[in-house]
């Protein structure tokens, strides 16, 4: 199936380049609703400026929309096409998120600390951290975000070559003298591009209803 990448930011460029190099499936860059008339998987990584046109195209052509942007209006908006909300696209991380989504309520009476770190130029909402917080019943305002390169390198142990592209999360759940620490690290862009590729393959092979999905549902259904 044809894949259309919407967005010219870092993630959009990485996905376009990765898919072109691997030739896993035909991929083109979005140039506007009127430019296409065939069913596709549309991957939206943009700011939302083109989202209305993207949704219109997907509804008109019965295309599938993957929403990778955090804080999207599609979180609450009803549309007449399949929409998959992706707070993360690394498959291993998604499976960890499913684990917390299913069992996070067991920790509601404990002290919980959530720390996240991404490259210094990341200014968007840390969608994965917010998702983890929601699963654990923690207010997103309590998430500690780190963008200081020296702290990332010297305290968190992020390798120098990945300071410009990484995702780090640490959860600490405490009960007096007992504690559990969970830590995740994703380095570089490859894990995300590989994950998006797997998600595209999954939605292409299965029938999706014209409604909003969370990508964690695809994990639950055994598609990923």
Phi and psi restraints in degrees (value plus and minus 20) as a CYANA .aco file:
   2 UNK   PHI     -84.0   -44.0
   2 UNK   PSI     117.3   157.3
   3 UNK   PHI    -135.8   -95.8
   3 UNK   PSI     111.9   151.9
   4 UNK   PHI    -136.4   -96.4
   4 UNK   PSI     105.6   145.6
   5 UNK   PHI    -118.6   -78.6
   5 UNK   PSI     103.2   143.2
   6 UNK   PHI    -128.3   -88.3
   6 UNK   PSI     102.1   142.1
   7 UNK   PHI     100.8   140.8
   7 UNK   PSI     114.8   154.8
   8 UNK   PHI    -131.7   -91.7
   8 UNK   PSI      -4.6    35.4
   9 UNK   PHI     -97.5   -57.5
   9 UNK   PSI    -190.3  -150.3
  10 UNK   PHI     -77.2   -37.2
  10 UNK   PSI     -70.3   -30.3
  11 UNK   PHI     -84.9   -44.9
  11 UNK   PSI     -64.2   -24.2
  12 UNK   PHI     -79.1   -39.1
  12 UNK   PSI     -63.4   -23.4
  13 UNK   PHI     -85.9   -45.9
  13 UNK   PSI     -61.4   -21.4
  14 UNK   PHI     -82.3   -42.3
  14 UNK   PSI     -64.1   -24.1
  15 UNK   PHI     -85.4   -45.4
  15 UNK   PSI     -66.0   -26.0
  16 UNK   PHI     -79.5   -39.5
  16 UNK   PSI     -67.7   -27.7
  17 UNK   PHI     -84.1   -44.1
  17 UNK   PSI     -64.5   -24.5
  18 UNK   PHI     -81.9   -41.9
  18 UNK   PSI     -66.3   -26.3
  19 UNK   PHI     -88.3   -48.3
  19 UNK   PSI     -56.0   -16.0
  20 UNK   PHI     -84.7   -44.7
  20 UNK   PSI     -64.0   -24.0
  21 UNK   PHI     -86.3   -46.3
  21 UNK   PSI     -59.4   -19.4
  22 UNK   PHI    -105.8   -65.8
  22 UNK   PSI     -37.0     3.0
  23 UNK   PHI      31.0    71.0
  23 UNK   PSI      19.5    59.5
  24 UNK   PHI     -89.2   -49.2
  24 UNK   PSI     -53.0   -13.0
  25 UNK   PHI    -181.6  -141.6
  25 UNK   PSI     139.1   179.1
  26 UNK   PHI     -80.7   -40.7
  26 UNK   PSI     112.3   152.3
  27 UNK   PHI    -155.5  -115.5
  27 UNK   PSI     116.2   156.2
  28 UNK   PHI    -156.0  -116.0
  28 UNK   PSI     142.4   182.4
  29 UNK   PHI    -113.4   -73.4
  29 UNK   PSI     123.6   163.6
  30 UNK   PHI     -86.4   -46.4
  30 UNK   PSI     111.4   151.4
  31 UNK   PHI    -147.7  -107.7
  31 UNK   PSI      -9.9    30.1
  32 UNK   PHI     106.8   146.8
  32 UNK   PSI     131.0   171.0
  33 UNK   PHI     -75.5   -35.5
  33 UNK   PSI     -61.8   -21.8
  34 UNK   PHI     -90.1   -50.1
  34 UNK   PSI     -31.8     8.2
  35 UNK   PHI    -100.0   -60.0
  35 UNK   PSI     -34.2     5.8
  36 UNK   PHI    -152.1  -112.1
  36 UNK   PSI     133.6   173.6
  37 UNK   PHI    -164.9  -124.9
  37 UNK   PSI      -1.9    38.1
  38 UNK   PHI    -142.8  -102.8
  38 UNK   PSI     132.4   172.4
  39 UNK   PHI     -81.9   -41.9
  39 UNK   PSI     119.1   159.1
  40 UNK   PHI    -167.6  -127.6
  40 UNK   PSI     153.0   193.0
  41 UNK   PHI    -123.9   -83.9
  41 UNK   PSI      97.7   137.7
  42 UNK   PHI    -122.9   -82.9
  42 UNK   PSI     103.7   143.7
  43 UNK   PHI    -125.8   -85.8
  43 UNK   PSI      90.0   130.0
  44 UNK   PHI    -116.2   -76.2
  44 UNK   PSI      96.8   136.8
  45 UNK   PHI    -140.1  -100.1
  45 UNK   PSI     -12.8    27.2
  46 UNK   PHI    -105.1   -65.1
  46 UNK   PSI    -192.0  -152.0
  47 UNK   PHI     -99.9   -59.9
  47 UNK   PSI     -35.7     4.3
  48 UNK   PHI      92.4   132.4
  48 UNK   PSI     -27.3    12.7
  49 UNK   PHI     -80.4   -40.4
  49 UNK   PSI     -54.5   -14.5
  50 UNK   PHI    -122.9   -82.9
  50 UNK   PSI     -13.2    26.8
  51 UNK   PHI     -82.2   -42.2
  51 UNK   PSI     -59.9   -19.9
  52 UNK   PHI     -79.7   -39.7
  52 UNK   PSI     -63.9   -23.9
  53 UNK   PHI     -86.4   -46.4
  53 UNK   PSI     -58.1   -18.1
  54 UNK   PHI     -83.5   -43.5
  54 UNK   PSI     -66.7   -26.7
  55 UNK   PHI     -82.2   -42.2
  55 UNK   PSI     -62.8   -22.8
  56 UNK   PHI     -78.7   -38.7
  56 UNK   PSI     -64.5   -24.5
  57 UNK   PHI     -82.5   -42.5
  57 UNK   PSI     -66.0   -26.0
  58 UNK   PHI     -83.7   -43.7
  58 UNK   PSI     -60.0   -20.0
  59 UNK   PHI     -86.8   -46.8
  59 UNK   PSI     -59.6   -19.6
  60 UNK   PHI     -91.5   -51.5
  60 UNK   PSI     -54.9   -14.9
  61 UNK   PHI    -126.0   -86.0
  61 UNK   PSI     -16.8    23.2
  62 UNK   PHI      39.1    79.1
  62 UNK   PSI      21.6    61.6
  63 UNK   PHI    -109.1   -69.1
  63 UNK   PSI     144.5   184.5
  64 UNK   PHI    -122.7   -82.7
  64 UNK   PSI     113.3   153.3
  65 UNK   PHI    -130.0   -90.0
  65 UNK   PSI     102.0   142.0
  66 UNK   PHI    -119.9   -79.9
  66 UNK   PSI      99.4   139.4
  67 UNK   PHI    -120.6   -80.6
  67 UNK   PSI      89.8   129.8
  68 UNK   PHI    -121.0   -81.0
  68 UNK   PSI     -30.3     9.7
  69 UNK   PHI     -99.8   -59.8
  69 UNK   PSI     118.0   158.0
  70 UNK   PHI    -102.1   -62.1
  70 UNK   PSI     131.6   171.6
  71 UNK   PHI      49.5    89.5
  71 UNK   PSI       3.1    43.1
  72 UNK   PHI     -88.7   -48.7
  72 UNK   PSI     129.0   169.0
  73 UNK   PHI     -87.3   -47.3
  73 UNK   PSI     -36.7     3.3
  74 UNK   PHI     -89.2   -49.2
  74 UNK   PSI     -32.2     7.8
  75 UNK   PHI     -83.8   -43.8
  75 UNK   PSI     -45.7    -5.7
  76 UNK   PHI    -144.2  -104.2
  76 UNK   PSI     -30.8     9.2
  77 UNK   PHI    -105.7   -65.7
  77 UNK   PSI     116.5   156.5
  78 UNK   PHI    -112.9   -72.9
  78 UNK   PSI     109.9   149.9
  79 UNK   PHI    -151.8  -111.8
  79 UNK   PSI     140.7   180.7
  80 UNK   PHI    -118.8   -78.8
  80 UNK   PSI      24.6    64.6
  81 UNK   PHI    -174.6  -134.6
  81 UNK   PSI     140.2   180.2
  82 UNK   PHI     -87.7   -47.7
  82 UNK   PSI     108.7   148.7
  83 UNK   PHI    -145.4  -105.4
  83 UNK   PSI     106.3   146.3
  84 UNK   PHI    -130.6   -90.6
  84 UNK   PSI      92.7   132.7
  85 UNK   PHI    -102.3   -62.3
  85 UNK   PSI     105.4   145.4
  86 UNK   PHI    -141.0  -101.0
  86 UNK   PSI      73.2   113.2
  87 UNK   PHI     -87.9   -47.9
  87 UNK   PSI     -36.0     4.0
  88 UNK   PHI    -177.4  -137.4
  88 UNK   PSI     137.7   177.7
  89 UNK   PHI    -147.2  -107.2
  89 UNK   PSI     -19.3    20.7
  90 UNK   PHI     -97.9   -57.9
  90 UNK   PSI     101.0   141.0
  91 UNK   PHI     -83.3   -43.3
  91 UNK   PSI     -61.2   -21.2
  92 UNK   PHI     -82.0   -42.0
  92 UNK   PSI     -63.1   -23.1
  93 UNK   PHI     -84.9   -44.9
  93 UNK   PSI     -59.5   -19.5
  94 UNK   PHI     -81.8   -41.8
  94 UNK   PSI     -59.2   -19.2
  95 UNK   PHI     -87.7   -47.7
  95 UNK   PSI     -54.3   -14.3
  96 UNK   PHI     -86.1   -46.1
  96 UNK   PSI     -59.3   -19.3
  97 UNK   PHI     -85.6   -45.6
  97 UNK   PSI     -56.4   -16.4
  98 UNK   PHI     -82.9   -42.9
  98 UNK   PSI     -62.4   -22.4
  99 UNK   PHI     -77.3   -37.3
  99 UNK   PSI     -65.9   -25.9
 100 UNK   PHI     -90.4   -50.4
 100 UNK   PSI     -57.2   -17.2
 101 UNK   PHI     -81.2   -41.2
 101 UNK   PSI     -55.4   -15.4
 102 UNK   PHI    -102.4   -62.4
 102 UNK   PSI     -50.3   -10.3
 103 UNK   PHI    -141.8  -101.8
 103 UNK   PSI     -17.1    22.9
 104 UNK   PHI     -81.2   -41.2
 104 UNK   PSI     -48.6    -8.6
 105 UNK   PHI     -84.4   -44.4
 105 UNK   PSI     -38.7     1.3
 106 UNK   PHI     -88.0   -48.0
 106 UNK   PSI     -35.6     4.4
 107 UNK   PHI    -127.2   -87.2
 107 UNK   PSI      -4.4    35.6
 108 UNK   PHI     -84.1   -44.1
 108 UNK   PSI     -43.0    -3.0
 109 UNK   PHI    -119.7   -79.7
 109 UNK   PSI      -7.9    32.1
 110 UNK   PHI    -125.6   -85.6
 110 UNK   PSI     141.5   181.5
 111 UNK   PHI     -97.8   -57.8
 111 UNK   PSI     105.9   145.9
 112 UNK   PHI    -147.3  -107.3
 112 UNK   PSI     111.2   151.2
 113 UNK   PHI    -137.1   -97.1
 113 UNK   PSI     114.0   154.0
 114 UNK   PHI    -144.8  -104.8
 114 UNK   PSI     103.4   143.4
 115 UNK   PHI    -141.8  -101.8
 115 UNK   PSI     116.0   156.0
 116 UNK   PHI    -152.3  -112.3
 116 UNK   PSI     128.8   168.8
 117 UNK   PHI    -158.4  -118.4
 117 UNK   PSI     114.6   154.6
 118 UNK   PHI    -157.2  -117.2
 118 UNK   PSI     153.4   193.4
 119 UNK   PHI     -71.8   -31.8
 119 UNK   PSI     128.1   168.1
 120 UNK   PHI     -78.4   -38.4
 120 UNK   PSI     -47.1    -7.1
 121 UNK   PHI    -108.6   -68.6
 121 UNK   PSI     -16.1    23.9
 122 UNK   PHI     -96.0   -56.0
 122 UNK   PSI     100.1   140.1
 123 UNK   PHI    -138.1   -98.1
 123 UNK   PSI     -27.5    12.5
 124 UNK   PHI     -98.1   -58.1
 124 UNK   PSI     147.7   187.7
 125 UNK   PHI     -81.6   -41.6
 125 UNK   PSI     111.3   151.3
 126 UNK   PHI     -94.7   -54.7
 126 UNK   PSI      66.2   106.2
 127 UNK   PHI     -77.2   -37.2
 127 UNK   PSI     -60.3   -20.3
 128 UNK   PHI     -84.9   -44.9
 128 UNK   PSI     -64.7   -24.7
 129 UNK   PHI     -82.3   -42.3
 129 UNK   PSI     -60.3   -20.3
 130 UNK   PHI     -83.3   -43.3
 130 UNK   PSI     -62.1   -22.1
 131 UNK   PHI     -82.1   -42.1
 131 UNK   PSI     -63.1   -23.1
 132 UNK   PHI     -83.2   -43.2
 132 UNK   PSI     -61.9   -21.9
 133 UNK   PHI     -82.0   -42.0
 133 UNK   PSI     -63.9   -23.9
 134 UNK   PHI     -82.5   -42.5
 134 UNK   PSI     -58.6   -18.6
 135 UNK   PHI     -85.1   -45.1
 135 UNK   PSI     -49.7    -9.7
 136 UNK   PHI    -117.8   -77.8
 136 UNK   PSI     -18.8    21.2
 137 UNK   PHI      53.5    93.5
 137 UNK   PSI       7.9    47.9
 138 UNK   PHI    -124.7   -84.7
 138 UNK   PSI     117.6   157.6
 139 UNK   PHI     -86.0   -46.0
 139 UNK   PSI     112.6   152.6
 140 UNK   PHI     -75.7   -35.7
 140 UNK   PSI     -46.4    -6.4
 141 UNK   PHI     -85.2   -45.2
 141 UNK   PSI     -37.8     2.2
 142 UNK   PHI    -109.9   -69.9
 142 UNK   PSI     -21.8    18.2
 143 UNK   PHI     -89.3   -49.3
 143 UNK   PSI     112.9   152.9
 144 UNK   PHI    -114.8   -74.8
 144 UNK   PSI      99.2   139.2
 145 UNK   PHI    -125.4   -85.4
 145 UNK   PSI     112.0   152.0
 146 UNK   PHI    -135.2   -95.2
 146 UNK   PSI     108.5   148.5
 147 UNK   PHI    -150.2  -110.2
 147 UNK   PSI     -18.0    22.0
 148 UNK   PHI     -97.1   -57.1
 148 UNK   PSI      97.0   137.0
 149 UNK   PHI     -79.3   -39.3
 149 UNK   PSI     -59.6   -19.6
 150 UNK   PHI     -85.8   -45.8
 150 UNK   PSI     -57.8   -17.8
 151 UNK   PHI     -88.0   -48.0
 151 UNK   PSI     -62.1   -22.1
 152 UNK   PHI     -79.8   -39.8
 152 UNK   PSI     -62.6   -22.6
 153 UNK   PHI     -97.5   -57.5
 153 UNK   PSI     -69.2   -29.2
 154 UNK   PHI    -106.9   -66.9
 154 UNK   PSI     -49.4    -9.4
 155 UNK   PHI    -120.3   -80.3
 155 UNK   PSI     -67.0   -27.0
 156 UNK   PHI    -104.1   -64.1
 156 UNK   PSI     -39.2     0.8
 157 UNK   PHI      59.2    99.2
 157 UNK   PSI       7.2    47.2
 158 UNK   PHI     -93.8   -53.8
 158 UNK   PSI     104.7   144.7
 159 UNK   PHI     -78.5   -38.5
 159 UNK   PSI     124.0   164.0
 160 UNK   PHI     -70.5   -30.5
 160 UNK   PSI     -62.5   -22.5
 161 UNK   PHI     -90.5   -50.5
 161 UNK   PSI     -31.0     9.0
 162 UNK   PHI    -134.5   -94.5
 162 UNK   PSI     -11.5    28.5
 163 UNK   PHI     -80.9   -40.9
 163 UNK   PSI     -50.5   -10.5
 164 UNK   PHI    -106.2   -66.2
 164 UNK   PSI     -24.0    16.0
 165 UNK   PHI    -178.9  -138.9
 165 UNK   PSI      70.8   110.8
 166 UNK   PHI    -174.5  -134.5
 166 UNK   PSI     143.9   183.9
 167 UNK   PHI    -160.6  -120.6
 167 UNK   PSI     103.3   143.3
 168 UNK   PHI    -147.8  -107.8
 168 UNK   PSI     114.0   154.0
 169 UNK   PHI    -156.3  -116.3
 169 UNK   PSI     118.4   158.4
 170 UNK   PHI    -155.4  -115.4
 170 UNK   PSI     105.8   145.8
 171 UNK   PHI    -133.4   -93.4
 171 UNK   PSI     110.1   150.1
 172 UNK   PHI    -143.7  -103.7
 172 UNK   PSI     101.3   141.3
 173 UNK   PHI    -134.4   -94.4
 173 UNK   PSI     101.8   141.8
 174 UNK   PHI    -143.1  -103.1
 174 UNK   PSI     129.4   169.4
 175 UNK   PHI    -165.2  -125.2
 175 UNK   PSI      62.3   102.3
 176 UNK   PHI      46.2    86.2
 176 UNK   PSI    -136.3   -96.3
 177 UNK   PHI    -107.8   -67.8
 177 UNK   PSI     -17.4    22.6
 178 UNK   PHI    -129.4   -89.4
 178 UNK   PSI     122.6   162.6
 179 UNK   PHI    -173.0  -133.0
 179 UNK   PSI     132.6   172.6
 180 UNK   PHI    -147.7  -107.7
 180 UNK   PSI     110.1   150.1
 181 UNK   PHI    -138.3   -98.3
 181 UNK   PSI     110.6   150.6
 182 UNK   PHI    -142.1  -102.1
 182 UNK   PSI     109.9   149.9
 183 UNK   PHI    -151.1  -111.1
 183 UNK   PSI     115.5   155.5
 184 UNK   PHI    -146.4  -106.4
 184 UNK   PSI     124.1   164.1
 185 UNK   PHI    -158.0  -118.0
 185 UNK   PSI     111.8   151.8
 186 UNK   PHI    -149.4  -109.4
 186 UNK   PSI     102.6   142.6
 187 UNK   PHI    -132.9   -92.9
 187 UNK   PSI     115.6   155.6
 188 UNK   PHI      57.9    97.9
 188 UNK   PSI    -196.6  -156.6
 189 UNK   PHI    -116.6   -76.6
 189 UNK   PSI     -39.6     0.4
 190 UNK   PHI     -76.8   -36.8
 190 UNK   PSI     -65.0   -25.0
 191 UNK   PHI     -78.8   -38.8
 191 UNK   PSI     -53.8   -13.8
 192 UNK   PHI     -93.7   -53.7
 192 UNK   PSI     -65.0   -25.0
 193 UNK   PHI     -82.9   -42.9
 193 UNK   PSI     -62.5   -22.5
 194 UNK   PHI     -80.9   -40.9
 194 UNK   PSI     -61.7   -21.7
 195 UNK   PHI     -85.1   -45.1
 195 UNK   PSI     -63.4   -23.4
 196 UNK   PHI     -81.7   -41.7
 196 UNK   PSI     -59.7   -19.7
 197 UNK   PHI     -79.8   -39.8
 197 UNK   PSI     -63.0   -23.0
 198 UNK   PHI     -86.9   -46.9
 198 UNK   PSI     -57.8   -17.8
 199 UNK   PHI     -85.4   -45.4
 199 UNK   PSI     -61.8   -21.8
 200 UNK   PHI     -80.1   -40.1
 200 UNK   PSI     -65.3   -25.3
 201 UNK   PHI     -81.3   -41.3
 201 UNK   PSI     -61.0   -21.0
 202 UNK   PHI     -85.4   -45.4
 202 UNK   PSI     -66.6   -26.6
 203 UNK   PHI     -93.0   -53.0
 203 UNK   PSI     -44.7    -4.7
 204 UNK   PHI     -92.7   -52.7
 204 UNK   PSI     -48.4    -8.4
 205 UNK   PHI    -112.5   -72.5
 205 UNK   PSI     -26.9    13.1
 206 UNK   PHI    -146.7  -106.7
 206 UNK   PSI     135.0   175.0
 207 UNK   PHI    -106.8   -66.8
 207 UNK   PSI     100.3   140.3
 208 UNK   PHI    -125.7   -85.7
 208 UNK   PSI     119.7   159.7
 209 UNK   PHI     -96.5   -56.5
 209 UNK   PSI     136.9   176.9
 210 UNK   PHI     -95.9   -55.9
 210 UNK   PSI      55.8    95.8
 211 UNK   PHI    -172.5  -132.5
 211 UNK   PSI     158.5   198.5
 212 UNK   PHI    -109.4   -69.4
 212 UNK   PSI     110.5   150.5
 213 UNK   PHI    -136.1   -96.1
 213 UNK   PSI     132.5   172.5
 214 UNK   PHI    -118.5   -78.5
 214 UNK   PSI     119.6   159.6
 215 UNK   PHI     -76.7   -36.7
 215 UNK   PSI     -44.2    -4.2
 216 UNK   PHI     -83.6   -43.6
 216 UNK   PSI     -46.4    -6.4
 217 UNK   PHI     -83.1   -43.1
 217 UNK   PSI     -55.8   -15.8
 218 UNK   PHI     -85.6   -45.6
 218 UNK   PSI     -55.2   -15.2
 219 UNK   PHI     -84.3   -44.3
 219 UNK   PSI     -67.7   -27.7
 220 UNK   PHI     -79.1   -39.1
 220 UNK   PSI     -55.9   -15.9
 221 UNK   PHI    -101.6   -61.6
 221 UNK   PSI     -21.4    18.6
 222 UNK   PHI      57.8    97.8
 222 UNK   PSI      -1.8    38.2
 223 UNK   PHI    -101.2   -61.2
 223 UNK   PSI     -40.0     0.0
